[in-house]
Amino acid sequence: MTVMKTKHLLFIFAFQLIIPVSFSQISEERISGSWTGLIRESASEIRLVFNISVSPSDTLIATLDIPGQAVEGLKLGKVIVNDTLFFIDAPLLKGNYSGTFSNDTLVKGLWKQGGKDYNVDLSKLAVPYVIKRPQEPKPPFAYKSEDITFRNIKENFDLAGTITIPEGQGPFPAVILITGSGSQDRDETIFNHKPFFVISDFLTRNGIAVLRFDDRGTGSSKGNKVNATSEMLAGDTESALMYLMTRPEIDTKTIGLAGHSEGGLIAAIAASENNNVSFVISLAGTGVSGYDINLKQIEDLSIASGIDTAILNKNLKVQKQLISMLMAEPDQKKLFKEAIEWYGAELASQGVTPDKRKEEMTAFAKAISTANNAWFRYFLATNPKTFWQKVKCPVLALNGEKDLQVNYTMNLNGIREGLRQGGNKKVTTKSLPGLNHLFQHCSTGLPSEYGSIEETFSPEVLEIMVEWVNETVKKNK
């Protein structure tokens, strides 16, 4: 149900004690090390890396890495390895791997989870598997970097972040980076990518100061994000703006906002209320209501995943009903009860078996728990156009054409229409072929690709941002 940065996880992650099991007839050299393979389902791929070692008591222990989901060192259960069997149990994942050796470096077998079997062949790696993030900046940096705190005076708590300032004579134009939905750190870390770190490094090396900060209640920031709506989060952005205006290195007449995903909506809210915002960059931001975004997202993700049309239509029916109930009933306890009763009756009318009904009800209850909050209700009901209509400063709106979470056509059109309805003609909108929601070059656009792609953020988009900011700053002077 998470709308903006949904992480479609195949696994339910949990920890358990290591249960070592003695092995026989297999040399330590042959079995010890990392074994990797891919789960393939429709257009998705998920890499598994099993790390096997031998304890001092001559028993096997195993951990699991899932690089694309930022999972490292997940402790597994029973391990059995001999001449004919390669077995690793993961009971709290409700899964296991079972295979046989084809040779010393190849195992052919099945990963079983959630009632499904996946053909997964494991190859032994010569060296440990390393996640490559070639764009992540490394010191020494050609600019000043300072960890800072600033205060949200209205709600009375401190936010923590990092300001990067170009070398040389200021004052400099500045950009405040605004994260998308969920609890994000100042680098907007996702699947071992740090897009805001990459963006701030590039902008600052090109003469633009950048402030990025941890979301309230995340990292070193105080405050509570529970039930905080996008409008409340805009107050955090305005607090960052007020802080920058106290810094002598910053040109207070050229401070802009750059928001990713929900951050684009937050940027619009803040800019609609504060004339000190000099420009706005929307990165996969929203131009239509959360209701429309949510349903379009489900449709696009389902089609790209190869989900059957009948199942898609069923899922859309359930989603529309749940959204309608969420928007109509603000009382969380009452909503949960009503939704469970409705879905139970729906399944009964379909003649679903008791076991399947239990499984479906459990999944539905989890979905309700995720969506049943003030933030999601606000997101569903809010039309961003009402804020874009009030934004008078220059706007650059960018969306990837393979973005399956925030559809580029409907949202760029919405942003453009809202600005023009308010009389703002200083707008540039661009759709970017081949880029996903994180502005990575991709194959399918599915979130399952995010972690496996080495690129963190499109270099072309970085260049577009710098060029546009420099042109906008010149016009403002």
Stockholm file with secondary structure:
# STOCKHOLM 1.0

chainA/1-477         MTVMKTKHLLFIFAFQLIIPVSFSQISEERISGSWTGLIRESASEIRLVFNISVSPSDTLIATLDIPGQAVEGLKLGKVIVNDTLFFIDAPLLKGNYSGTFSNDTLVKGLWKQGGKDYNVDLSKLAVPYVIKRPQEPKPPFAYKSEDITFRNIKENFDLAGTITIPEGQGPFPAVILITGSGSQDRDETIFNHKPFFVISDFLTRNGIAVLRFDDRGTGSSKGNKVNATSEMLAGDTESALMYLMTRPEIDTKTIGLAGHSEGGLIAAIAASENNNVSFVISLAGTGVSGYDINLKQIEDLSIASGIDTAILNKNLKVQKQLISMLMAEPDQKKLFKEAIEWYGAELASQGVTPDKRKEEMTAFAKAISTANNAWFRYFLATNPKTFWQKVKCPVLALNGEKDLQVNYTMNLNGIREGLRQGGNKKVTTKSLPGLNHLFQHCSTGLPSEYGSIEETFSPEVLEIMVEWVNETVKKNK
#=GR chainA/1-477 SS CCCSSCCCCSSCCCCCCCCCEECCSSCHHHHCEEEEEEEEETTEEEEEEEEEEECTTSEEEEEEEEGGGTEEEEECCCEEESSSCEEEEEGGGTEEEEEEEEETTEEEEEEEETTEEEEEEEEECSSCCCCCCTTSCCSSCSEEEEEEEEEETTTTEEEEEEEEEESSSCCEEEEEEECCSSSCCTTCCBTTBCHHHHHHHHHHHTTCEEEEECCTTSTTCCSCCTTCCHHHHHHHHHHHHHHHTTCTTEEEEEEEEEEETHHHHHHHHHHHHCTTCCEEEEESCCSSCHHHHHHHHHHHHHHHHTCCHHHHHHHHHHHHHHHHHHHHCCCHHHHHHHHHHHHHHHHHHTTCCHHHHHHHHHHHHHHHHHHCSHHHHHHHHCCTHHHHTTCCSCEEEEEETTCSSSCHHHHHHHHHHHHHHTTCCCEEEEEETTBCTTSCBCSSCCGGGTTTCSCSSCHHHHHHHHHHHHHHHHHHC
#=GC SS_cons         CCCSSCCCCSSCCCCCCCCCEECCSSCHHHHCEEEEEEEEETTEEEEEEEEEEECTTSEEEEEEEEGGGTEEEEECCCEEESSSCEEEEEGGGTEEEEEEEEETTEEEEEEEETTEEEEEEEEECSSCCCCCCTTSCCSSCSEEEEEEEEEETTTTEEEEEEEEEESSSCCEEEEEEECCSSSCCTTCCBTTBCHHHHHHHHHHHTTCEEEEECCTTSTTCCSCCTTCCHHHHHHHHHHHHHHHTTCTTEEEEEEEEEEETHHHHHHHHHHHHCTTCCEEEEESCCSSCHHHHHHHHHHHHHHHHTCCHHHHHHHHHHHHHHHHHHHHCCCHHHHHHHHHHHHHHHHHHTTCCHHHHHHHHHHHHHHHHHHCSHHHHHHHHCCTHHHHTTCCSCEEEEEETTCSSSCHHHHHHHHHHHHHHTTCCCEEEEEETTBCTTSCBCSSCCGGGTTTCSCSSCHHHHHHHHHHHHHHHHHHC
//
